[in-house]
């Protein structure tokens, strides 16, 4: 397959300079995916107005799926609203799962944030959408939503509304231009086609930072993450999350402390401080917030050390629900190609689906902890 | 001054290959200090058996001051003792100050860890040693010790035994070879010459990890740092510190959160977990330890944000005691050359000495915090 021959048409379709596109390809910033029946290009870096994760399916017709742009995070809500969200905006729930874009070729196809076709998510979303006529009538559109629930290999978190697997739409875009429909239009479409949508908390203005902060904290106390704030035309978006949710992230990351980037933890520590400040926490209240933070750091690390000292391995265990064992095994191989050190622990064939228990391994955390326990010095 | 002409003699004296030494000099790993009346070379990196911070004074005679080697840190005391400290060893107090080597040329000269002549420390140590005949009788030796107390520009921490300025010897070395005298000989010399020495907690073996852990925690509860464990021949040394002291470090670093390396904090979080594990903390005890950790992280950050939100600057304020204002001003200039953003806030001339109040500025923390408060997005 001569990828170069596609580039002039792609450049034209995406309205970018052909030479620049060719250069990006030569530099390795546009990768070729061959893990789907139709080969596809995937933009590794966001450059020249093309978002990271943008995909081009190289079928008889080129089909595009523009990358989902990063939503910026407010550190100090009051300041960020004033600076970035003039006028009215909507607050919607930010779910804690993984971002999936869905397009339709001759069938539903689901793409991860990075633009990799996920056969597992595709299978489930196909099932969810089987009675919806959305793509029949809107072939050029792309559904953008969050997958949540316990049964997935990326981010396992259960929600009452989607214990095992749920897909909640937060944006509908033109797949080729990446342009979003308005919030109103998105709501009309999701209702009309029976598509599950993220929760809507109503309309706010920049003066409502305290109310929004209270809302986010309430969500946090319910084990939920936070909000995305969107101007009604979808032009400006800001995300903001609760410290309780940040503590969840920290608990997870400190369990696998030597496998996670320090920056991951560090940014979260800083976020927590800004939220505590914005809430005006002081005295006992601030100490309580600090204690929660401390527990989220120390306890998972101590549990990890204890487990490894007992000669066990610290792993992440999750389940996937697949049509059959062959599909499941192929998907775990796919995960391995993506760099996830996964092994299948158990396969149980049910009537409707096969449940596969998967173990994810974190060699750095296990090896390093074992080394320290055996007396190895710290590098400082 | 032709530095190259000194290199053959230095190579011979230090028993290293001449070509290699010349190469290190060409590569910029050996710097020239001209801030002292006698110019000196300073080894930036520890290589070819020459410790980082090694100094060669280029006077009529070459005078050496070998760098003080890094003492490795135990993460898990029980494991580290078993692995690294066979037989009997001594436990001495690790003071929380800065490492200073003192040699004698035609006068006392004090060197920082990196091998920079510190005129301020030199002035004070000269005063402390003025009645000691140590260097008169041991011209080839080098005193290695910790400077502690409130009045210094590097690490301000008061000790009951040295509120403002103290210098406590922990090692005596041959200045040219870097070879340490035995613990016994060091004790004999410090007693004979009236030199203050770090505290001695007695002799232990690898079986005493629990006792040592209890000792370290007791030191921590007294606001002290920890211990250095030394084989009696000084050949093997291990340091170990208390979580309480680590929390002190964290409180300080999180106050200036954007000016500190993430690794600084990160390593300390991990240390705390290993200590909590080794102590067998669980349930309420572990929660208490976690709460202390959390407070050390969150509270200083919130205080910093609050202060900056009030339009103030977050700075580090310290005092130095100098012979006169001219000396003080020159020393603050010296600090600036070392990269410390310092300004003189107040000069008060006393009978015996002049006290200068210095403010150290942390531009990253102040700027970044201000930006977030004004609504700037976080980079993730």
Boltz contact constraints between the chains, C-beta under 6 A:
constraints:
  - contact:
      token1: [A, 72]
      token2: [B, 377]
      max_distance: 6.0
  - contact:
      token1: [A, 73]
      token2: [B, 377]
      max_distance: 6.0
  - contact:
      token1: [A, 73]
      token2: [B, 378]
      max_distance: 6.0
  - contact:
      token1: [A, 75]
      token2: [B, 372]
      max_distance: 6.0
  - contact:
      token1: [A, 75]
      token2: [B, 378]
      max_distance: 6.0
  - contact:
      token1: [A, 76]
      token2: [B, 372]
      max_distance: 6.0
  - contact:
      token1: [A, 76]
      token2: [B, 373]
      max_distance: 6.0
  - contact:
      token1: [A, 79]
      token2: [B, 373]
      max_distance: 6.0
  - contact:
      token1: [A, 79]
      token2: [B, 374]
      max_distance: 6.0
  - contact:
      token1: [A, 79]
      token2: [B, 375]
      max_distance: 6.0
  - contact:
      token1: [A, 80]
      token2: [B, 375]
      max_distance: 6.0
  - contact:
      token1: [A, 82]
      token2: [B, 375]
      max_distance: 6.0
  - contact:
      token1: [A, 83]
      token2: [B, 375]
      max_distance: 6.0
  - contact:
      token1: [A, 262]
      token2: [B, 262]
      max_distance: 6.0
  - contact:
      token1: [A, 262]
      token2: [B, 266]
      max_distance: 6.0
  - contact:
      token1: [A, 266]
      token2: [B, 262]
      max_distance: 6.0
  - contact:
      token1: [A, 267]
      token2: [B, 380]
      max_distance: 6.0
  - contact:
      token1: [A, 269]
      token2: [B, 297]
      max_distance: 6.0
  - contact:
      token1: [A, 273]
      token2: [B, 298]
      max_distance: 6.0
  - contact:
      token1: [A, 273]
      token2: [B, 301]
      max_distance: 6.0
  - contact:
      token1: [A, 273]
      token2: [B, 302]
      max_distance: 6.0
  - contact:
      token1: [A, 276]
      token2: [B, 302]
      max_distance: 6.0
  - contact:
      token1: [A, 277]
      token2: [B, 302]
      max_distance: 6.0
  - contact:
      token1: [A, 277]
      token2: [B, 305]
      max_distance: 6.0
  - contact:
      token1: [A, 290]
      token2: [B, 294]
      max_distance: 6.0
  - contact:
      token1: [A, 290]
      token2: [B, 295]
      max_distance: 6.0
  - contact:
      token1: [A, 290]
      token2: [B, 298]
      max_distance: 6.0
  - contact:
      token1: [A, 291]
      token2: [B, 291]
      max_distance: 6.0
  - contact:
      token1: [A, 291]
      token2: [B, 294]
      max_distance: 6.0
  - contact:
      token1: [A, 293]
      token2: [B, 294]
      max_distance: 6.0
  - contact:
      token1: [A, 293]
      token2: [B, 298]
      max_distance: 6.0
  - contact:
      token1: [A, 294]
      token2: [B, 290]
      max_distance: 6.0
  - contact:
      token1: [A, 294]
      token2: [B, 291]
      max_distance: 6.0
  - contact:
      token1: [A, 294]
      token2: [B, 293]
      max_distance: 6.0
  - contact:
      token1: [A, 294]
      token2: [B, 294]
      max_distance: 6.0
  - contact:
      token1: [A, 295]
      token2: [B, 290]
      max_distance: 6.0
  - contact:
      token1: [A, 297]
      token2: [B, 269]
      max_distance: 6.0
  - contact:
      token1: [A, 298]
      token2: [B, 273]
      max_distance: 6.0
  - contact:
      token1: [A, 298]
      token2: [B, 290]
      max_distance: 6.0
  - contact:
      token1: [A, 298]
      token2: [B, 293]
      max_distance: 6.0
  - contact:
      token1: [A, 301]
      token2: [B, 273]
      max_distance: 6.0
  - contact:
      token1: [A, 302]
      token2: [B, 273]
      max_distance: 6.0
  - contact:
      token1: [A, 302]
      token2: [B, 276]
      max_distance: 6.0
  - contact:
      token1: [A, 302]
      token2: [B, 277]
      max_distance: 6.0
  - contact:
      token1: [A, 305]
      token2: [B, 277]
      max_distance: 6.0
  - contact:
      token1: [A, 372]
      token2: [B, 75]
      max_distance: 6.0
  - contact:
      token1: [A, 372]
      token2: [B, 76]
      max_distance: 6.0
  - contact:
      token1: [A, 373]
      token2: [B, 76]
      max_distance: 6.0
  - contact:
      token1: [A, 373]
      token2: [B, 79]
      max_distance: 6.0
  - contact:
      token1: [A, 374]
      token2: [B, 79]
      max_distance: 6.0
  - contact:
      token1: [A, 375]
      token2: [B, 79]
      max_distance: 6.0
  - contact:
      token1: [A, 375]
      token2: [B, 80]
      max_distance: 6.0
  - contact:
      token1: [A, 375]
      token2: [B, 82]
      max_distance: 6.0
  - contact:
      token1: [A, 375]
      token2: [B, 83]
      max_distance: 6.0
  - contact:
      token1: [A, 377]
      token2: [B, 72]
      max_distance: 6.0
  - contact:
      token1: [A, 377]
      token2: [B, 73]
      max_distance: 6.0
  - contact:
      token1: [A, 378]
      token2: [B, 73]
      max_distance: 6.0
  - contact:
      token1: [A, 378]
      token2: [B, 75]
      max_distance: 6.0
  - contact:
      token1: [A, 380]
      token2: [B, 267]
      max_distance: 6.0
